[in-house]
């Protein structure tokens, strides 16, 4: 009986740890999303400015 109870305790602990790690991962992903969006917008502007310079007429 005691070994069965210990198995349930260990399984419960692993489920709690899994839930905490998963919640932390998704929390950091959601919190990092605005930064990722700004980074992609900055890269887009950078490459657009490079294309503008390449395509501008040289006098």
FINULUM-703732 format. One record per atom (N, C-alpha, C): residue in one letter; chain; atom name; x, y, z. Coordinates in steps of 0.2 Angstrom, whole numbers, plus 5000, padded with zeros to 4 digits. Each point is the difference from the previous one (the first is absolute). Layout:
FINULUM-703732
{r->a; c->A; a->CA; xx->X; yy->Y; zz->Z}
...
This chain:
FINULUM-703732
{r->x; c->A; a->N; xx->5004; yy->4994; zz->5000}
{r->x; c->A; a->CA; xx->4996; yy->5006; zz->5000}
{r->x; c->A; a->C; xx->5004; yy->5006; zz->5000}
{r->x; c->A; a->N; xx->5006; yy->5000; zz->5004}
{r->x; c->A; a->CA; xx->5004; yy->5006; zz->5000}
{r->x; c->A; a->C; xx->5004; yy->5001; zz->4994}
{r->x; c->A; a->N; xx->5002; yy->4995; zz->4996}
{r->x; c->A; a->CA; xx->5003; yy->5001; zz->4994}
{r->x; c->A; a->C; xx->4995; yy->5003; zz->4995}
{r->x; c->A; a->N; xx->4994; yy->4998; zz->5000}
{r->x; c->A; a->CA; xx->4995; yy->5003; zz->4995}
{r->x; c->A; a->C; xx->4999; yy->5007; zz->5002}
{r->x; c->A; a->N; xx->5000; yy->5002; zz->5006}
{r->x; c->A; a->CA; xx->4999; yy->5007; zz->5002}
{r->x; c->A; a->C; xx->5006; yy->5004; zz->4998}
{r->x; c->A; a->N; xx->5006; yy->4998; zz->5001}
{r->x; c->A; a->CA; xx->5006; yy->5003; zz->4997}
{r->x; c->A; a->C; xx->5000; yy->5001; zz->4993}
{r->x; c->A; a->N; xx->4998; yy->4995; zz->4996}
{r->x; c->A; a->CA; xx->4999; yy->5001; zz->4993}
{r->x; c->A; a->C; xx->4996; yy->5006; zz->4998}
{r->x; c->A; a->N; xx->4994; yy->5000; zz->5003}
{r->x; c->A; a->CA; xx->4995; yy->5006; zz->4999}
{r->x; c->A; a->C; xx->5003; yy->5007; zz->5002}
{r->x; c->A; a->N; xx->5004; yy->5000; zz->5005}
{r->x; c->A; a->CA; xx->5003; yy->5006; zz->5002}
{r->x; c->A; a->C; xx->5005; yy->5002; zz->4995}
{r->x; c->A; a->N; xx->5004; yy->4996; zz->4998}
{r->x; c->A; a->CA; xx->5005; yy->5001; zz->4995}
{r->x; c->A; a->C; xx->4997; yy->5002; zz->4993}
{r->x; c->A; a->N; xx->4995; yy->4997; zz->4998}
{r->x; c->A; a->CA; xx->4996; yy->5002; zz->4994}
{r->x; c->A; a->C; xx->4997; yy->5007; zz->5001}
{r->x; c->A; a->N; xx->4997; yy->5001; zz->5006}
{r->x; c->A; a->CA; xx->4997; yy->5007; zz->5001}
{r->x; c->A; a->C; xx->5005; yy->5005; zz->4999}
{r->x; c->A; a->N; xx->5006; yy->4999; zz->5003}
{r->x; c->A; a->CA; xx->5006; yy->5005; zz->5000}
{r->x; c->A; a->C; xx->5002; yy->5001; zz->4993}
{r->x; c->A; a->N; xx->5001; yy->4995; zz->4996}
{r->x; c->A; a->CA; xx->5002; yy->5001; zz->4993}
{r->x; c->A; a->C; xx->4995; yy->5004; zz->4996}
{r->x; c->A; a->N; xx->4993; yy->4998; zz->5001}
{r->x; c->A; a->CA; xx->4995; yy->5004; zz->4997}
{r->x; c->A; a->C; xx->5000; yy->5008; zz->5002}
{r->x; c->A; a->N; xx->5001; yy->5001; zz->5006}
{r->x; c->A; a->CA; xx->5001; yy->5007; zz->5002}
{r->x; c->A; a->C; xx->5006; yy->5003; zz->4997}
{r->x; c->A; a->N; xx->5006; yy->4997; zz->5000}
{r->x; c->A; a->CA; xx->5006; yy->5003; zz->4997}
{r->x; c->A; a->C; xx->4998; yy->5001; zz->4992}
{r->x; c->A; a->N; xx->4997; yy->4995; zz->4997}
{r->x; c->A; a->CA; xx->4999; yy->5001; zz->4993}
{r->x; c->A; a->C; xx->4995; yy->5006; zz->4999}
{r->x; c->A; a->N; xx->4995; yy->5001; zz->5004}
{r->x; c->A; a->CA; xx->4995; yy->5005; zz->4999}
{r->x; c->A; a->C; xx->5004; yy->5007; zz->5001}
{r->x; c->A; a->N; xx->5004; yy->5000; zz->5005}
{r->x; c->A; a->CA; xx->5004; yy->5006; zz->5002}
{r->x; c->A; a->C; xx->5005; yy->5002; zz->4994}
{r->x; c->A; a->N; xx->5003; yy->4995; zz->4997}
{r->x; c->A; a->CA; xx->5005; yy->5002; zz->4995}
{r->x; c->A; a->C; xx->4996; yy->5002; zz->4993}
{r->x; c->A; a->N; xx->4994; yy->4996; zz->4999}
{r->x; c->A; a->CA; xx->4996; yy->5002; zz->4994}
{r->x; c->A; a->C; xx->4997; yy->5007; zz->5001}
{r->x; c->A; a->N; xx->4998; yy->5002; zz->5006}
{r->x; c->A; a->CA; xx->4997; yy->5007; zz->5001}
{r->x; c->A; a->C; xx->5006; yy->5005; zz->4999}
{r->x; c->A; a->N; xx->5006; yy->4999; zz->5003}
{r->x; c->A; a->CA; xx->5005; yy->5004; zz->4999}
{r->x; c->A; a->C; xx->5002; yy->5001; zz->4993}
{r->x; c->A; a->N; xx->5000; yy->4995; zz->4996}
{r->x; c->A; a->CA; xx->5002; yy->5000; zz->4993}
{r->x; c->A; a->C; xx->4995; yy->5004; zz->4996}
{r->x; c->A; a->N; xx->4994; yy->4999; zz->5001}
{r->x; c->A; a->CA; xx->4994; yy->5004; zz->4997}
{r->x; c->A; a->C; xx->5000; yy->5007; zz->5002}
{r->x; c->A; a->N; xx->5001; yy->5001; zz->5007}
{r->x; c->A; a->CA; xx->5000; yy->5007; zz->5002}
{r->x; c->A; a->C; xx->5006; yy->5004; zz->4997}
{r->x; c->A; a->N; xx->5006; yy->4997; zz->5000}
{r->x; c->A; a->CA; xx->5005; yy->5004; zz->4997}
{r->x; c->A; a->C; xx->4999; yy->5001; zz->4992}
{r->x; c->A; a->N; xx->4997; yy->4995; zz->4997}
{r->x; c->A; a->CA; xx->4998; yy->5001; zz->4993}
{r->x; c->A; a->C; xx->4996; yy->5006; zz->4999}
{r->x; c->A; a->N; xx->4994; yy->5000; zz->5004}
{r->x; c->A; a->CA; xx->4995; yy->5005; zz->4999}
{r->x; c->A; a->C; xx->5004; yy->5007; zz->5002}
{r->x; c->A; a->N; xx->5004; yy->5000; zz->5005}
{r->x; c->A; a->CA; xx->5003; yy->5007; zz->5002}
{r->x; c->A; a->C; xx->5005; yy->5002; zz->4995}
{r->x; c->A; a->N; xx->5003; yy->4995; zz->4996}
{r->x; c->A; a->CA; xx->5005; yy->5002; zz->4995}
{r->x; c->A; a->C; xx->4997; yy->5002; zz->4994}
{r->x; c->A; a->N; xx->4994; yy->4998; zz->4999}
{r->x; c->A; a->CA; xx->4997; yy->5002; zz->4993}
{r->x; c->A; a->C; xx->5000; yy->5007; zz->4998}
{r->x; c->A; a->N; xx->4999; yy->5005; zz->5004}
{r->x; c->A; a->CA; xx->5001; yy->5007; zz->4997}
{r->x; c->A; a->C; xx->5007; yy->5001; zz->4998}
{r->x; c->A; a->N; xx->5005; yy->4998; zz->5004}
{r->x; c->A; a->CA; xx->5007; yy->5001; zz->4998}
{r->x; c->A; a->C; xx->5001; yy->4997; zz->4993}
{r->x; c->A; a->N; xx->4997; yy->4994; zz->4999}
{r->x; c->A; a->CA; xx->5002; yy->4996; zz->4994}
{r->x; c->A; a->C; xx->4996; yy->5004; zz->4994}
{r->x; c->A; a->N; xx->4994; yy->5003; zz->5001}
{r->x; c->A; a->CA; xx->4997; yy->5003; zz->4995}
{r->x; c->A; a->C; xx->5004; yy->5007; zz->4998}
{r->x; c->A; a->N; xx->5002; yy->5003; zz->5005}
{r->x; c->A; a->CA; xx->5004; yy->5006; zz->4999}
{r->x; c->A; a->C; xx->5007; yy->4998; zz->4996}
{r->x; c->A; a->N; xx->5003; yy->4995; zz->5002}
{r->x; c->A; a->CA; xx->5006; yy->4998; zz->4997}
{r->x; c->A; a->C; xx->4999; yy->4998; zz->4992}
{r->x; c->A; a->N; xx->4994; yy->4997; zz->4999}
{r->x; c->A; a->CA; xx->4999; yy->4998; zz->4993}
{r->x; c->A; a->C; xx->4998; yy->5007; zz->4996}
{r->x; c->A; a->N; xx->4997; yy->5005; zz->5003}
{r->x; c->A; a->CA; xx->4999; yy->5006; zz->4997}
{r->x; c->A; a->C; xx->5006; yy->5004; zz->4998}
{r->x; c->A; a->N; xx->5005; yy->5000; zz->5005}
{r->x; c->A; a->CA; xx->5006; yy->5003; zz->4999}
{r->x; c->A; a->C; xx->5004; yy->4997; zz->4995}
{r->x; c->A; a->N; xx->5000; yy->4993; zz->4999}
{r->x; c->A; a->CA; xx->5004; yy->4997; zz->4995}
{r->x; c->A; a->C; xx->4996; yy->5002; zz->4993}
{r->x; c->A; a->N; xx->4994; yy->5000; zz->5000}
{r->x; c->A; a->CA; xx->4996; yy->5002; zz->4994}
{r->x; c->A; a->C; xx->5002; yy->5007; zz->4997}
{r->x; c->A; a->N; xx->5000; yy->5004; zz->5005}
{r->x; c->A; a->CA; xx->5002; yy->5007; zz->4998}
{r->x; c->A; a->C; xx->5008; yy->5001; zz->4998}
{r->x; c->A; a->N; xx->5004; yy->4996; zz->5003}
{r->x; c->A; a->CA; xx->5007; yy->5000; zz->4998}
{r->x; c->A; a->C; xx->5001; yy->4997; zz->4993}
{r->x; c->A; a->N; xx->4997; yy->4995; zz->4999}
{r->x; c->A; a->CA; xx->5001; yy->4997; zz->4993}
{r->x; c->A; a->C; xx->4996; yy->5004; zz->4995}
{r->x; c->A; a->N; xx->4995; yy->5004; zz->5001}
{r->x; c->A; a->CA; xx->4997; yy->5004; zz->4996}
{r->x; c->A; a->C; xx->5004; yy->5006; zz->4998}
{r->x; c->A; a->N; xx->5004; yy->5003; zz->5005}
{r->x; c->A; a->CA; xx->5004; yy->5005; zz->4999}
{r->x; c->A; a->C; xx->5006; yy->4998; zz->4996}
{r->x; c->A; a->N; xx->5002; yy->4994; zz->5001}
{r->x; c->A; a->CA; xx->5006; yy->4997; zz->4996}
{r->x; c->A; a->C; xx->4998; yy->5000; zz->4992}
{r->x; c->A; a->N; xx->4994; yy->4997; zz->4999}
{r->x; c->A; a->CA; xx->4997; yy->5000; zz->4993}
{r->x; c->A; a->C; xx->4999; yy->5007; zz->4997}
{r->x; c->A; a->N; xx->4998; yy->5005; zz->5004}
{r->x; c->A; a->CA; xx->4999; yy->5007; zz->4998}
{r->x; c->A; a->C; xx->5007; yy->5002; zz->4998}
{r->x; c->A; a->N; xx->5005; yy->4999; zz->5004}
{r->x; c->A; a->CA; xx->5007; yy->5003; zz->4998}
{r->x; c->A; a->C; xx->5003; yy->4996; zz->4994}
{r->x; c->A; a->N; xx->4998; yy->4994; zz->4999}
{r->x; c->A; a->CA; xx->5003; yy->4996; zz->4994}
{r->x; c->A; a->C; xx->4996; yy->5002; zz->4994}
{r->x; c->A; a->N; xx->4994; yy->5002; zz->5001}
{r->x; c->A; a->CA; xx->4996; yy->5002; zz->4994}
{r->x; c->A; a->C; xx->5000; yy->5007; zz->4998}
{r->x; c->A; a->N; xx->5003; yy->5004; zz->5004}
{r->x; c->A; a->CA; xx->5000; yy->5007; zz->4999}
{r->x; c->A; a->C; xx->5005; yy->5002; zz->4994}
{r->x; c->A; a->N; xx->4998; yy->5005; zz->4996}
{r->x; c->A; a->CA; xx->5005; yy->5001; zz->4995}
{r->x; c->A; a->C; xx->5006; yy->5004; zz->5002}
{r->x; c->A; a->N; xx->5006; yy->4998; zz->4997}
{r->x; c->A; a->CA; xx->5006; yy->5003; zz->5002}
{r->x; c->A; a->C; xx->5002; yy->5006; zz->4995}
{r->x; c->A; a->N; xx->5001; yy->5006; zz->5003}
{r->x; c->A; a->CA; xx->5001; yy->5005; zz->4996}
{r->x; c->A; a->C; xx->5007; yy->5003; zz->5001}
